[in-house]
Structure formats: structure tokens, C-alpha cells
Amino acid sequence: MKAREAKAGVKYLSRAGIPVTVTGSKAGKVLIRLETTKTTVAVNGDYELKPIVIKEVAKESKALPEAKGKAKTAVKSAAEAPASLSALIDPMLVAGEH
């Protein structure tokens, strides 16, 4: 559907698949608000918008929590690091190195 045919206040998908809401028109352009960044953009009346199909959106949103497994962290745990600076210095002092 063309942007000029869209109803104000209704959510659509842009050509890139971003959810947008038509907010009105100004100076021959159609104003759409991007739902991702909440910014308003003026587009031509020939801009292609797609209606949002609720079944497809619900299927995609359900796929995310179904991911299995734990995320691996690259951060070392506190048990591997010395507890304090004195834990590093004391052995050197006892050995007479410094």
C-alpha cells in the first residue's frame, strides 16, 4: 500500500521491515514515526508500507525466549584474580626480592 493511503495512528512496516506509525501529512509528504528510535520522518506519498500481520510478529517474538543454552562470558571470575594488592607484594617481600 502507498503511504498516502495509510490511516493515521495505525502501525505498518516500512520497506526495510521497521515498524512505523503514520502520524499525518505536511506539505505533500506523509509523516511516519519510527517505533525503534521514536523519530518522525517525512516520506513521499508513493512510499511503500506493508500492513503488520499479528500472527507473524507473535511467531518471531516467541522464537527469542526459546533459545537454549547459557551465554559464555569472557570475563574472568574474581576467584582467579588475587584478592588484594598485598597478596602480590607480601610473597616478594618475604623472598627478599624487593
mmCIF file as gemmi writes it, N, C-alpha and C atoms, coordinates in Angstrom:
data_model
loop_
_atom_site.group_PDB
_atom_site.id
_atom_site.type_symbol
_atom_site.label_atom_id
_atom_site.label_alt_id
_atom_site.label_comp_id
_atom_site.label_asym_id
_atom_site.label_entity_id
_atom_site.label_seq_id
_atom_site.pdbx_PDB_ins_code
_atom_site.Cartn_x
_atom_site.Cartn_y
_atom_site.Cartn_z
_atom_site.occupancy
_atom_site.B_iso_or_equiv
_atom_site.pdbx_formal_charge
_atom_site.auth_seq_id
_atom_site.auth_asym_id
_atom_site.pdbx_PDB_model_num
ATOM 1 N N . MET Axp A 1 ? 0.843 -1.165 0 1 0 ? 1 A 1
ATOM 2 C CA . MET Axp A 1 ? 0 0 0 1 0 ? 1 A 1
ATOM 3 C C . MET Axp A 1 ? 0.891 1.231 0 1 0 ? 1 A 1
ATOM 4 N N . LYS Axp A 2 ? 0.408 2.286 -0.569 1 0 ? 2 A 1
ATOM 5 C CA . LYS Axp A 2 ? 1.137 3.55 -0.626 1 0 ? 2 A 1
ATOM 6 C C . LYS Axp A 2 ? 0.941 4.309 0.684 1 0 ? 2 A 1
ATOM 7 N N . ALA Axp A 3 ? 1.926 5.124 1.043 1 0 ? 3 A 1
ATOM 8 C CA . ALA Axp A 3 ? 1.879 5.864 2.302 1 0 ? 3 A 1
ATOM 9 C C . ALA Axp A 3 ? 0.709 6.843 2.329 1 0 ? 3 A 1
ATOM 10 N N . ARG Axp A 4 ? 0.337 7.403 1.19 1 0 ? 4 A 1
ATOM 11 C CA . ARG Axp A 4 ? -0.775 8.356 1.165 1 0 ? 4 A 1
ATOM 12 C C . ARG Axp A 4 ? -2.114 7.675 1.439 1 0 ? 4 A 1
ATOM 13 N N . GLU Axp A 5 ? -2.192 6.348 1.262 1 0 ? 5 A 1
ATOM 14 C CA . GLU Axp A 5 ? -3.415 5.594 1.512 1 0 ? 5 A 1
ATOM 15 C C . GLU Axp A 5 ? -3.511 5.087 2.953 1 0 ? 5 A 1
ATOM 16 N N . ALA Axp A 6 ? -2.438 5.204 3.704 1 0 ? 6 A 1
ATOM 17 C CA . ALA Axp A 6 ? -2.391 4.673 5.069 1 0 ? 6 A 1
ATOM 18 C C . ALA Axp A 6 ? -3.206 5.556 6.011 1 0 ? 6 A 1
ATOM 19 N N . LYS Axp A 7 ? -3.752 4.928 7.044 1 0 ? 7 A 1
ATOM 20 C CA . LYS Axp A 7 ? -4.545 5.649 8.044 1 0 ? 7 A 1
ATOM 21 C C . LYS Axp A 7 ? -3.631 6.168 9.151 1 0 ? 7 A 1
ATOM 22 N N . ALA Axp A 8 ? -3.912 7.364 9.627 1 0 ? 8 A 1
ATOM 23 C CA . ALA Axp A 8 ? -3.122 7.96 10.706 1 0 ? 8 A 1
ATOM 24 C C . ALA Axp A 8 ? -3.358 7.198 12.006 1 0 ? 8 A 1
ATOM 25 N N . GLY Axp A 9 ? -2.287 6.967 12.751 1 0 ? 9 A 1
ATOM 26 C CA . GLY Axp A 9 ? -2.379 6.282 14.034 1 0 ? 9 A 1
ATOM 27 C C . GLY Axp A 9 ? -2.277 4.776 13.942 1 0 ? 9 A 1
ATOM 28 N N . VAL Axp A 10 ? -2.146 4.239 12.743 1 0 ? 10 A 1
ATOM 29 C CA . VAL Axp A 10 ? -2.065 2.789 12.545 1 0 ? 10 A 1
ATOM 30 C C . VAL Axp A 10 ? -0.61 2.411 12.297 1 0 ? 10 A 1
ATOM 31 N N . LYS Axp A 11 ? -0.2 1.26 12.825 1 0 ? 11 A 1
ATOM 32 C CA . LYS Axp A 11 ? 1.174 0.793 12.662 1 0 ? 11 A 1
ATOM 33 C C . LYS Axp A 11 ? 1.31 -0.016 11.376 1 0 ? 11 A 1
ATOM 34 N N . TYR Axp A 12 ? 2.433 0.199 10.685 1 0 ? 12 A 1
ATOM 35 C CA . TYR Axp A 12 ? 2.767 -0.506 9.45 1 0 ? 12 A 1
ATOM 36 C C . TYR Axp A 12 ? 4.23 -0.906 9.509 1 0 ? 12 A 1
ATOM 37 N N . LEU Axp A 13 ? 4.671 -1.664 8.509 1 0 ? 13 A 1
ATOM 38 C CA . LEU Axp A 13 ? 6.081 -1.995 8.339 1 0 ? 13 A 1
ATOM 39 C C . LEU Axp A 13 ? 6.612 -1.208 7.156 1 0 ? 13 A 1
ATOM 40 N N . SER Axp A 14 ? 7.806 -0.634 7.301 1 0 ? 14 A 1
ATOM 41 C CA . SER Axp A 14 ? 8.426 0.096 6.201 1 0 ? 14 A 1
ATOM 42 C C . SER Axp A 14 ? 9.022 -0.895 5.214 1 0 ? 14 A 1
ATOM 43 N N . ARG Axp A 15 ? 9.624 -0.369 4.143 1 0 ? 15 A 1
ATOM 44 C CA . ARG Axp A 15 ? 10.267 -1.247 3.154 1 0 ? 15 A 1
ATOM 45 C C . ARG Axp A 15 ? 11.392 -2.063 3.783 1 0 ? 15 A 1
ATOM 46 N N . ALA Axp A 16 ? 12.046 -1.481 4.782 1 0 ? 16 A 1
ATOM 47 C CA . ALA Axp A 16 ? 13.159 -2.164 5.448 1 0 ? 16 A 1
ATOM 48 C C . ALA Axp A 16 ? 12.68 -3.102 6.548 1 0 ? 16 A 1
ATOM 49 N N . GLY Axp A 17 ? 11.368 -3.134 6.82 1 0 ? 17 A 1
ATOM 50 C CA . GLY Axp A 17 ? 10.838 -4.009 7.86 1 0 ? 17 A 1
ATOM 51 C C . GLY Axp A 17 ? 10.79 -3.388 9.23 1 0 ? 17 A 1
ATOM 52 N N . ILE Axp A 18 ? 10.971 -2.076 9.317 1 0 ? 18 A 1
ATOM 53 C CA . ILE Axp A 18 ? 10.94 -1.368 10.598 1 0 ? 18 A 1
ATOM 54 C C . ILE Axp A 18 ? 9.493 -0.987 10.909 1 0 ? 18 A 1
ATOM 55 N N . PRO Axp A 19 ? 9.014 -1.224 12.127 1 0 ? 19 A 1
ATOM 56 C CA . PRO Axp A 19 ? 7.655 -0.806 12.465 1 0 ? 19 A 1
ATOM 57 C C . PRO Axp A 19 ? 7.558 0.718 12.532 1 0 ? 19 A 1
ATOM 58 N N . VAL Axp A 20 ? 6.552 1.27 11.86 1 0 ? 20 A 1
ATOM 59 C CA . VAL Axp A 20 ? 6.33 2.71 11.825 1 0 ? 20 A 1
ATOM 60 C C . VAL Axp A 20 ? 4.859 2.991 12.1 1 0 ? 20 A 1
ATOM 61 N N . THR Axp A 21 ? 4.585 4.204 12.563 1 0 ? 21 A 1
ATOM 62 C CA . THR Axp A 21 ? 3.221 4.657 12.77 1 0 ? 21 A 1
ATOM 63 C C . THR Axp A 21 ? 3.015 5.91 11.933 1 0 ? 21 A 1
ATOM 64 N N . VAL Axp A 22 ? 1.962 5.937 11.147 1 0 ? 22 A 1
ATOM 65 C CA . VAL Axp A 22 ? 1.641 7.114 10.345 1 0 ? 22 A 1
ATOM 66 C C . VAL Axp A 22 ? 1.038 8.153 11.283 1 0 ? 22 A 1
ATOM 67 N N . THR Axp A 23 ? 1.622 9.363 11.29 1 0 ? 23 A 1
ATOM 68 C CA . THR Axp A 23 ? 1.158 10.407 12.202 1 0 ? 23 A 1
ATOM 69 C C . THR Axp A 23 ? 0.384 11.511 11.505 1 0 ? 23 A 1
ATOM 70 N N . GLY Axp A 24 ? 0.497 11.629 10.182 1 0 ? 24 A 1
ATOM 71 C CA . GLY Axp A 24 ? -0.234 12.665 9.461 1 0 ? 24 A 1
ATOM 72 C C . GLY Axp A 24 ? 0.484 13.033 8.186 1 0 ? 24 A 1
ATOM 73 N N . SER Axp A 25 ? 0.169 14.229 7.675 1 0 ? 25 A 1
ATOM 74 C CA . SER Axp A 25 ? 0.838 14.703 6.464 1 0 ? 25 A 1
ATOM 75 C C . SER Axp A 25 ? 1.148 16.184 6.61 1 0 ? 25 A 1
ATOM 76 N N . LYS Axp A 26 ? 2.187 16.624 5.878 1 0 ? 26 A 1
ATOM 77 C CA . LYS Axp A 26 ? 2.609 18.019 5.951 1 0 ? 26 A 1
ATOM 78 C C . LYS Axp A 26 ? 3.318 18.362 4.647 1 0 ? 26 A 1
ATOM 79 N N . ALA Axp A 27 ? 2.866 19.386 3.978 1 0 ? 27 A 1
ATOM 80 C CA . ALA Axp A 27 ? 3.477 19.89 2.742 1 0 ? 27 A 1
ATOM 81 C C . ALA Axp A 27 ? 3.597 18.799 1.679 1 0 ? 27 A 1
ATOM 82 N N . GLY Axp A 28 ? 2.57 18 1.521 1 0 ? 28 A 1
ATOM 83 C CA . GLY Axp A 28 ? 2.571 16.969 0.487 1 0 ? 28 A 1
ATOM 84 C C . GLY Axp A 28 ? 3.349 15.716 0.854 1 0 ? 28 A 1
ATOM 85 N N . LYS Axp A 29 ? 3.919 15.655 2.015 1 0 ? 29 A 1
ATOM 86 C CA . LYS Axp A 29 ? 4.67 14.484 2.491 1 0 ? 29 A 1
ATOM 87 C C . LYS Axp A 29 ? 3.86 13.79 3.588 1 0 ? 29 A 1
ATOM 88 N N . VAL Axp A 30 ? 4.089 12.505 3.739 1 0 ? 30 A 1
ATOM 89 C CA . VAL Axp A 30 ? 3.44 11.726 4.795 1 0 ? 30 A 1
ATOM 90 C C . VAL Axp A 30 ? 4.426 11.592 5.947 1 0 ? 30 A 1
ATOM 91 N N . LEU Axp A 31 ? 3.992 11.909 7.141 1 0 ? 31 A 1
ATOM 92 C CA . LEU Axp A 31 ? 4.846 11.821 8.327 1 0 ? 31 A 1
ATOM 93 C C . LEU Axp A 31 ? 4.673 10.46 8.967 1 0 ? 31 A 1
ATOM 94 N N . ILE Axp A 32 ? 5.794 9.777 9.153 1 0 ? 32 A 1
ATOM 95 C CA . ILE Axp A 32 ? 5.775 8.478 9.832 1 0 ? 32 A 1
ATOM 96 C C . ILE Axp A 32 ? 6.736 8.539 11.007 1 0 ? 32 A 1
ATOM 97 N N . ARG Axp A 33 ? 6.356 7.892 12.112 1 0 ? 33 A 1
ATOM 98 C CA . ARG Axp A 33 ? 7.221 7.833 13.299 1 0 ? 33 A 1
ATOM 99 C C . ARG Axp A 33 ? 7.816 6.436 13.381 1 0 ? 33 A 1
ATOM 100 N N . LEU Axp A 34 ? 9.141 6.367 13.413 1 0 ? 34 A 1
ATOM 101 C CA . LEU Axp A 34 ? 9.844 5.092 13.546 1 0 ? 34 A 1
ATOM 102 C C . LEU Axp A 34 ? 9.695 4.606 14.978 1 0 ? 34 A 1
ATOM 103 N N . GLU Axp A 35 ? 9.211 3.4 15.162 1 0 ? 35 A 1
ATOM 104 C CA . GLU Axp A 35 ? 8.994 2.862 16.506 1 0 ? 35 A 1
ATOM 105 C C . GLU Axp A 35 ? 10.301 2.486 17.193 1 0 ? 35 A 1
ATOM 106 N N . THR Axp A 36 ? 11.356 2.284 16.432 1 0 ? 36 A 1
ATOM 107 C CA . THR Axp A 36 ? 12.638 1.901 17.032 1 0 ? 36 A 1
ATOM 108 C C . THR Axp A 36 ? 13.343 3.084 17.675 1 0 ? 36 A 1
ATOM 109 N N . THR Axp A 37 ? 13.292 4.251 17.033 1 0 ? 37 A 1
ATOM 110 C CA . THR Axp A 37 ? 14.007 5.414 17.542 1 0 ? 37 A 1
ATOM 111 C C . THR Axp A 37 ? 13.087 6.553 17.966 1 0 ? 37 A 1
ATOM 112 N N . LYS Axp A 38 ? 11.784 6.413 17.722 1 0 ? 38 A 1
ATOM 113 C CA . LYS Axp A 38 ? 10.777 7.424 18.058 1 0 ? 38 A 1
ATOM 114 C C . LYS Axp A 38 ? 11.007 8.742 17.324 1 0 ? 38 A 1
ATOM 115 N N . THR Axp A 39 ? 11.66 8.707 16.158 1 0 ? 39 A 1
ATOM 116 C CA . THR Axp A 39 ? 11.849 9.901 15.349 1 0 ? 39 A 1
ATOM 117 C C . THR Axp A 39 ? 10.785 9.946 14.26 1 0 ? 39 A 1
ATOM 118 N N . THR Axp A 40 ? 10.427 11.152 13.861 1 0 ? 40 A 1
ATOM 119 C CA . THR Axp A 40 ? 9.429 11.339 12.813 1 0 ? 40 A 1
ATOM 120 C C . THR Axp A 40 ? 10.141 11.69 11.518 1 0 ? 40 A 1
ATOM 121 N N . VAL Axp A 41 ? 9.744 11.023 10.434 1 0 ? 41 A 1
ATOM 122 C CA . VAL Axp A 41 ? 10.365 11.199 9.129 1 0 ? 41 A 1
ATOM 123 C C . VAL Axp A 41 ? 9.272 11.519 8.124 1 0 ? 41 A 1
ATOM 124 N N . ALA Axp A 42 ? 9.551 12.43 7.198 1 0 ? 42 A 1
ATOM 125 C CA . ALA Axp A 42 ? 8.615 12.755 6.12 1 0 ? 42 A 1
ATOM 126 C C . ALA Axp A 42 ? 9.001 11.939 4.889 1 0 ? 42 A 1
ATOM 127 N N . VAL Axp A 43 ? 8.03 11.223 4.33 1 0 ? 43 A 1
ATOM 128 C CA . VAL Axp A 43 ? 8.278 10.405 3.135 1 0 ? 43 A 1
ATOM 129 C C . VAL Axp A 43 ? 7.292 10.812 2.046 1 0 ? 43 A 1
ATOM 130 N N . ASN Axp A 44 ? 7.603 10.44 0.813 1 0 ? 44 A 1
ATOM 131 C CA . ASN Axp A 44 ? 6.711 10.716 -0.307 1 0 ? 44 A 1
ATOM 132 C C . ASN Axp A 44 ? 5.442 9.893 -0.176 1 0 ? 44 A 1
ATOM 133 N N . GLY Axp A 45 ? 4.4 10.306 -0.849 1 0 ? 45 A 1
ATOM 134 C CA . GLY Axp A 45 ? 3.143 9.583 -0.833 1 0 ? 45 A 1
ATOM 135 C C . GLY Axp A 45 ? 3.238 8.229 -1.502 1 0 ? 45 A 1
ATOM 136 N N . ASP Axp A 46 ? 4.254 8.036 -2.377 1 0 ? 46 A 1
ATOM 137 C CA . ASP Axp A 46 ? 4.443 6.763 -3.072 1 0 ? 46 A 1
ATOM 138 C C . ASP Axp A 46 ? 5.261 5.756 -2.26 1 0 ? 46 A 1
ATOM 139 N N . TYR Axp A 47 ? 5.696 6.141 -1.063 1 0 ? 47 A 1
ATOM 140 C CA . TYR Axp A 47 ? 6.498 5.255 -0.221 1 0 ? 47 A 1
ATOM 141 C C . TYR Axp A 47 ? 5.68 4.004 0.125 1 0 ? 47 A 1
ATOM 142 N N . GLU Axp A 48 ? 6.28 2.851 -0.034 1 0 ? 48 A 1
ATOM 143 C CA . GLU Axp A 48 ? 5.584 1.578 0.174 1 0 ? 48 A 1
ATOM 144 C C . GLU Axp A 48 ? 5.558 1.206 1.655 1 0 ? 48 A 1
ATOM 145 N N . LEU Axp A 49 ? 4.364 0.955 2.173 1 0 ? 49 A 1
ATOM 146 C CA . LEU Axp A 49 ? 4.166 0.477 3.541 1 0 ? 49 A 1
ATOM 147 C C . LEU Axp A 49 ? 3.443 -0.857 3.488 1 0 ? 49 A 1
ATOM 148 N N . LYS Axp A 50 ? 3.781 -1.744 4.422 1 0 ? 50 A 1
ATOM 149 C CA . LYS Axp A 50 ? 3.136 -3.055 4.495 1 0 ? 50 A 1
ATOM 150 C C . LYS Axp A 50 ? 2.332 -3.143 5.782 1 0 ? 50 A 1
ATOM 151 N N . PRO Axp A 51 ? 1.156 -3.731 5.729 1 0 ? 51 A 1
ATOM 152 C CA . PRO Axp A 51 ? 0.398 -3.909 6.972 1 0 ? 51 A 1
ATOM 153 C C . PRO Axp A 51 ? 1.087 -4.927 7.873 1 0 ? 51 A 1
ATOM 154 N N . ILE Axp A 52 ? 0.975 -4.723 9.177 1 0 ? 52 A 1
ATOM 155 C CA . ILE Axp A 52 ? 1.569 -5.658 10.132 1 0 ? 52 A 1
ATOM 156 C C . ILE Axp A 52 ? 0.601 -6.816 10.331 1 0 ? 52 A 1
ATOM 157 N N . VAL Axp A 53 ? 1.12 -8.031 10.162 1 0 ? 53 A 1
ATOM 158 C CA . VAL Axp A 53 ? 0.323 -9.225 10.404 1 0 ? 53 A 1
ATOM 159 C C . VAL Axp A 53 ? 0.68 -9.718 11.799 1 0 ? 53 A 1
ATOM 160 N N . ILE Axp A 54 ? -0.299 -9.737 12.699 1 0 ? 54 A 1
ATOM 161 C CA . ILE Axp A 54 ? -0.063 -10.057 14.107 1 0 ? 54 A 1
ATOM 162 C C . ILE Axp A 54 ? 0.485 -11.47 14.283 1 0 ? 54 A 1
ATOM 163 N N . LYS Axp A 55 ? 0.046 -12.43 13.497 1 0 ? 55 A 1
ATOM 164 C CA . LYS Axp A 55 ? 0.499 -13.809 13.643 1 0 ? 55 A 1
ATOM 165 C C . LYS Axp A 55 ? 1.987 -13.931 13.367 1 0 ? 55 A 1
ATOM 166 N N . GLU Axp A 56 ? 2.502 -13.22 12.354 1 0 ? 56 A 1
ATOM 167 C CA . GLU Axp A 56 ? 3.926 -13.273 12.041 1 0 ? 56 A 1
ATOM 168 C C . GLU Axp A 56 ? 4.751 -12.613 13.131 1 0 ? 56 A 1
ATOM 169 N N . VAL Axp A 57 ? 4.29 -11.495 13.653 1 0 ? 57 A 1
ATOM 170 C CA . VAL Axp A 57 ? 5.019 -10.794 14.705 1 0 ? 57 A 1
ATOM 171 C C . VAL Axp A 57 ? 5.066 -11.645 15.963 1 0 ? 57 A 1
ATOM 172 N N . ALA Axp A 58 ? 3.956 -12.276 16.303 1 0 ? 58 A 1
ATOM 173 C CA . ALA Axp A 58 ? 3.918 -13.095 17.509 1 0 ? 58 A 1
ATOM 174 C C . ALA Axp A 58 ? 4.851 -14.291 17.376 1 0 ? 58 A 1
ATOM 175 N N . LYS Axp A 59 ? 4.934 -14.896 16.2 1 0 ? 59 A 1
ATOM 176 C CA . LYS Axp A 59 ? 5.809 -16.041 15.99 1 0 ? 59 A 1
ATOM 177 C C . LYS Axp A 59 ? 7.276 -15.639 16.156 1 0 ? 59 A 1
ATOM 178 N N . GLU Axp A 60 ? 7.657 -14.483 15.607 1 0 ? 60 A 1
ATOM 179 C CA . GLU Axp A 60 ? 9.037 -14.025 15.716 1 0 ? 60 A 1
ATOM 180 C C . GLU Axp A 60 ? 9.393 -13.665 17.161 1 0 ? 60 A 1
ATOM 181 N N . SER Axp A 61 ? 8.48 -13.073 17.887 1 0 ? 61 A 1
ATOM 182 C CA . SER Axp A 61 ? 8.782 -12.682 19.263 1 0 ? 61 A 1
ATOM 183 C C . SER Axp A 61 ? 8.856 -13.891 20.183 1 0 ? 61 A 1
ATOM 184 N N . LYS Axp A 62 ? 8.167 -14.967 19.852 1 0 ? 62 A 1
ATOM 185 C CA . LYS Axp A 62 ? 8.229 -16.174 20.668 1 0 ? 62 A 1
ATOM 186 C C . LYS Axp A 62 ? 9.515 -16.947 20.432 1 0 ? 62 A 1
ATOM 187 N N . ALA Axp A 63 ? 10.15 -16.764 19.299 1 0 ? 63 A 1
ATOM 188 C CA . ALA Axp A 63 ? 11.37 -17.505 18.971 1 0 ? 63 A 1
ATOM 189 C C . ALA Axp A 63 ? 12.541 -17.089 19.856 1 0 ? 63 A 1
ATOM 190 N N . LEU Axp A 64 ? 12.564 -15.858 20.294 1 0 ? 64 A 1
ATOM 191 C CA . LEU Axp A 64 ? 13.671 -15.37 21.104 1 0 ? 64 A 1
ATOM 192 C C . LEU Axp A 64 ? 13.801 -16.078 22.445 1 0 ? 64 A 1
ATOM 193 N N . PRO Axp A 65 ? 12.753 -16.245 23.25 1 0 ? 65 A 1
ATOM 194 C CA . PRO Axp A 65 ? 12.914 -16.924 24.537 1 0 ? 65 A 1
ATOM 195 C C . PRO Axp A 65 ? 13.179 -18.42 24.404 1 0 ? 65 A 1
ATOM 196 N N . GLU Axp A 66 ? 12.984 -18.994 23.233 1 0 ? 66 A 1
ATOM 197 C CA . GLU Axp A 66 ? 13.181 -20.418 23.056 1 0 ? 66 A 1
ATOM 198 C C . GLU Axp A 66 ? 14.648 -20.798 22.868 1 0 ? 66 A 1
ATOM 199 N N . ALA Axp A 67 ? 15.531 -19.819 22.805 1 0 ? 67 A 1
ATOM 200 C CA . ALA Axp A 67 ? 16.949 -20.114 22.642 1 0 ? 67 A 1
ATOM 201 C C . ALA Axp A 67 ? 17.442 -20.891 23.854 1 0 ? 67 A 1
ATOM 202 N N . LYS Axp A 68 ? 18.208 -21.945 23.605 1 0 ? 68 A 1
ATOM 203 C CA . LYS Axp A 68 ? 18.669 -22.805 24.7 1 0 ? 68 A 1
ATOM 204 C C . LYS Axp A 68 ? 20.152 -22.601 24.941 1 0 ? 68 A 1
ATOM 205 N N . GLY Axp A 69 ? 20.585 -22.913 26.136 1 0 ? 69 A 1
ATOM 206 C CA . GLY Axp A 69 ? 21.997 -22.83 26.483 1 0 ? 69 A 1
ATOM 207 C C . GLY Axp A 69 ? 22.312 -21.556 27.242 1 0 ? 69 A 1
ATOM 208 N N . LYS Axp A 70 ? 23.493 -21.549 27.824 1 0 ? 70 A 1
ATOM 209 C CA . LYS Axp A 70 ? 23.924 -20.389 28.586 1 0 ? 70 A 1
ATOM 210 C C . LYS Axp A 70 ? 24.879 -19.565 27.749 1 0 ? 70 A 1
ATOM 211 N N . ALA Axp A 71 ? 24.885 -18.293 27.986 1 0 ? 71 A 1
ATOM 212 C CA . ALA Axp A 71 ? 25.812 -17.404 27.305 1 0 ? 71 A 1
ATOM 213 C C . ALA Axp A 71 ? 27.185 -17.552 27.945 1 0 ? 71 A 1
ATOM 214 N N . LYS Axp A 72 ? 28.205 -17.584 27.126 1 0 ? 72 A 1
ATOM 215 C CA . LYS Axp A 72 ? 29.561 -17.692 27.653 1 0 ? 72 A 1
ATOM 216 C C . LYS Axp A 72 ? 30.101 -16.302 27.899 1 0 ? 72 A 1
ATOM 217 N N . THR Axp A 73 ? 30.72 -16.117 29.048 1 0 ? 73 A 1
ATOM 218 C CA . THR Axp A 73 ? 31.275 -14.813 29.38 1 0 ? 73 A 1
ATOM 219 C C . THR Axp A 73 ? 32.773 -14.829 29.184 1 0 ? 73 A 1
ATOM 220 N N . ALA Axp A 74 ? 33.301 -13.713 28.745 1 0 ? 74 A 1
ATOM 221 C CA . ALA Axp A 74 ? 34.73 -13.586 28.523 1 0 ? 74 A 1
ATOM 222 C C . ALA Axp A 74 ? 35.433 -12.985 29.746 1 0 ? 74 A 1
ATOM 223 N N . VAL Axp A 75 ? 34.686 -12.625 30.761 1 0 ? 75 A 1
ATOM 224 C CA . VAL Axp A 75 ? 35.241 -12.009 31.956 1 0 ? 75 A 1
ATOM 225 C C . VAL Axp A 75 ? 35.707 -13.099 32.915 1 0 ? 75 A 1
ATOM 226 N N . LYS Axp A 76 ? 36.912 -12.922 33.452 1 0 ? 76 A 1
ATOM 227 C CA . LYS Axp A 76 ? 37.428 -13.89 34.419 1 0 ? 76 A 1
ATOM 228 C C . LYS Axp A 76 ? 36.708 -13.707 35.743 1 0 ? 76 A 1
ATOM 229 N N . SER Axp A 77 ? 36.527 -14.781 36.434 1 0 ? 77 A 1
ATOM 230 C CA . SER Axp A 77 ? 35.852 -14.687 37.723 1 0 ? 77 A 1
ATOM 231 C C . SER Axp A 77 ? 36.795 -14.098 38.768 1 0 ? 77 A 1
ATOM 232 N N . ALA Axp A 78 ? 36.22 -13.608 39.834 1 0 ? 78 A 1
ATOM 233 C CA . ALA Axp A 78 ? 37.004 -12.973 40.892 1 0 ? 78 A 1
ATOM 234 C C . ALA Axp A 78 ? 37.892 -13.98 41.608 1 0 ? 78 A 1
ATOM 235 N N . ALA Axp A 79 ? 37.566 -15.275 41.571 1 0 ? 79 A 1
ATOM 236 C CA . ALA Axp A 79 ? 38.358 -16.285 42.259 1 0 ? 79 A 1
ATOM 237 C C . ALA Axp A 79 ? 39.731 -16.458 41.606 1 0 ? 79 A 1
ATOM 238 N N . GLU Axp A 80 ? 39.842 -16.188 40.33 1 0 ? 80 A 1
ATOM 239 C CA . GLU Axp A 80 ? 41.113 -16.339 39.629 1 0 ? 80 A 1
ATOM 240 C C . GLU Axp A 80 ? 42.054 -15.168 39.906 1 0 ? 80 A 1
ATOM 241 N N . ALA Axp A 81 ? 41.519 -13.993 40.19 1 0 ? 81 A 1
ATOM 242 C CA . ALA Axp A 81 ? 42.332 -12.82 40.447 1 0 ? 81 A 1
ATOM 243 C C . ALA Axp A 81 ? 42.706 -12.769 41.92 1 0 ? 81 A 1
ATOM 244 N N . PRO Axp A 82 ? 43.884 -12.198 42.256 1 0 ? 82 A 1
ATOM 245 C CA . PRO Axp A 82 ? 44.25 -12.052 43.666 1 0 ? 82 A 1
ATOM 246 C C . PRO Axp A 82 ? 43.251 -11.146 44.38 1 0 ? 82 A 1
ATOM 247 N N . ALA Axp A 83 ? 43.042 -11.415 45.662 1 0 ? 83 A 1
ATOM 248 C CA . ALA Axp A 83 ? 42.048 -10.68 46.436 1 0 ? 83 A 1
ATOM 249 C C . ALA Axp A 83 ? 42.478 -9.237 46.686 1 0 ? 83 A 1
ATOM 250 N N . SER Axp A 84 ? 43.787 -8.98 46.868 1 0 ? 84 A 1
ATOM 251 C CA . SER Axp A 84 ? 44.237 -7.626 47.157 1 0 ? 84 A 1
ATOM 252 C C . SER Axp A 84 ? 45.655 -7.433 46.641 1 0 ? 84 A 1
ATOM 253 N N . LEU Axp A 85 ? 46.132 -6.206 46.721 1 0 ? 85 A 1
ATOM 254 C CA . LEU Axp A 85 ? 47.482 -5.89 46.285 1 0 ? 85 A 1
ATOM 255 C C . LEU Axp A 85 ? 48.511 -6.513 47.229 1 0 ? 85 A 1
ATOM 256 N N . SER Axp A 86 ? 48.168 -6.625 48.501 1 0 ? 86 A 1
ATOM 257 C CA . SER Axp A 86 ? 49.119 -7.214 49.457 1 0 ? 86 A 1
ATOM 258 C C . SER Axp A 86 ? 49.367 -8.693 49.149 1 0 ? 86 A 1
ATOM 259 N N . ALA Axp A 87 ? 48.401 -9.357 48.531 1 0 ? 87 A 1
ATOM 260 C CA . ALA Axp A 87 ? 48.598 -10.755 48.156 1 0 ? 87 A 1
ATOM 261 C C . ALA Axp A 87 ? 49.692 -10.885 47.101 1 0 ? 87 A 1
ATOM 262 N N . LEU Axp A 88 ? 49.924 -9.847 46.314 1 0 ? 88 A 1
ATOM 263 C CA . LEU Axp A 88 ? 51.008 -9.863 45.334 1 0 ? 88 A 1
ATOM 264 C C . LEU Axp A 88 ? 52.343 -9.427 45.952 1 0 ? 88 A 1
ATOM 265 N N . ILE Axp A 89 ? 52.303 -8.423 46.811 1 0 ? 89 A 1
ATOM 266 C CA . ILE Axp A 89 ? 53.524 -7.83 47.344 1 0 ? 89 A 1
ATOM 267 C C . ILE Axp A 89 ? 54.164 -8.677 48.458 1 0 ? 89 A 1
ATOM 268 N N . ASP Axp A 90 ? 53.36 -9.242 49.37 1 0 ? 90 A 1
ATOM 269 C CA . ASP Axp A 90 ? 53.887 -9.98 50.512 1 0 ? 90 A 1
ATOM 270 C C . ASP Axp A 90 ? 54.827 -11.12 50.119 1 0 ? 90 A 1
ATOM 271 N N . PRO Axp A 91 ? 54.507 -11.972 49.135 1 0 ? 91 A 1
ATOM 272 C CA . PRO Axp A 91 ? 55.461 -13.026 48.795 1 0 ? 91 A 1
ATOM 273 C C . PRO Axp A 91 ? 56.794 -12.491 48.287 1 0 ? 91 A 1
ATOM 274 N N . MET Axp A 92 ? 56.77 -11.344 47.592 1 0 ? 92 A 1
ATOM 275 C CA . MET Axp A 92 ? 58.024 -10.762 47.105 1 0 ? 92 A 1
ATOM 276 C C . MET Axp A 92 ? 58.861 -10.194 48.264 1 0 ? 92 A 1
ATOM 277 N N . LEU Axp A 93 ? 58.192 -9.595 49.248 1 0 ? 93 A 1
ATOM 278 C CA . LEU Axp A 93 ? 58.89 -9.059 50.399 1 0 ? 93 A 1
ATOM 279 C C . LEU Axp A 93 ? 59.52 -10.151 51.234 1 0 ? 93 A 1
ATOM 280 N N . VAL Axp A 94 ? 58.786 -11.265 51.418 1 0 ? 94 A 1
ATOM 281 C CA . VAL Axp A 94 ? 59.292 -12.376 52.196 1 0 ? 94 A 1
ATOM 282 C C . VAL Axp A 94 ? 60.484 -13.015 51.487 1 0 ? 94 A 1
ATOM 283 N N . ALA Axp A 95 ? 60.437 -13.094 50.168 1 0 ? 95 A 1
ATOM 284 C CA . ALA Axp A 95 ? 61.525 -13.696 49.42 1 0 ? 95 A 1
ATOM 285 C C . ALA Axp A 95 ? 62.712 -12.75 49.322 1 0 ? 95 A 1
ATOM 286 N N . GLY Axp A 96 ? 62.559 -11.487 49.695 1 0 ? 96 A 1
ATOM 287 C CA . GLY Axp A 96 ? 63.653 -10.531 49.675 1 0 ? 96 A 1
ATOM 288 C C . GLY Axp A 96 ? 63.907 -9.961 48.297 1 0 ? 96 A 1
ATOM 289 N N . GLU Axp A 97 ? 62.993 -10.097 47.398 1 0 ? 97 A 1
ATOM 290 C CA . GLU Axp A 97 ? 63.216 -9.579 46.047 1 0 ? 97 A 1
ATOM 291 C C . GLU Axp A 97 ? 63.093 -8.058 45.989 1 0 ? 97 A 1
ATOM 292 N N . HIS Axp A 98 ? 62.222 -7.451 46.797 1 0 ? 98 A 1
ATOM 293 C CA . HIS Axp A 98 ? 62.022 -6.003 46.723 1 0 ? 98 A 1
ATOM 294 C C . HIS Axp A 98 ? 62.048 -5.417 48.107 1 0 ? 98 A 1
